């Protein structure tokens, strides 16, 4: 192969589906007026997810604080449950009345 040679891609380009693109849909448009649970919600990503979800939902956070910090949730209206996803009792408490789980 020399400089300037054209390389044919053996895989054809994907056809784009008609309809909405992912960027056209906001999380707030899909999950509204629900009780939701965010596991690991005290972590960096989870706390930012909670911040968005609390605009239109009741949010429960289940986190064992092994890497997350409860301080990440300051100023965010959530119900915090300290516990592990490996603990059936903590899961039962966190999932009570929950419609969606973000894990």
C-alpha positions, 0 to 999 in steps of 0.5 A: 500500500502506498500513500494516497491509496484508497482503502475500501471498508469491508463493513457497509455504513449503518443505516440510520433509523427514522424517528427520534435520535437519542439526543432528542430525548431528555431523561426528564421526558421519560421518567416523570412523577415516579418513585425511583431508586439510584444504587450508588447514588452517593458517587460522582455519577450517581449524585449527578443523576439524582440531581436530574431525577429529583426535578420531577421524581421522588428519589431513593438512594441506596449506597454503602459509601465504599467509594461514594460520599454522602456529601455529594448529595448535599442540597439534593432532595433524596431519601438516603439509605446506607446499605449494600445491593448485596443485602436483601433487607436494604434492597427491599427497603430501597425498592419499596414503591419504586417504579424505576431502578438506576444501577 
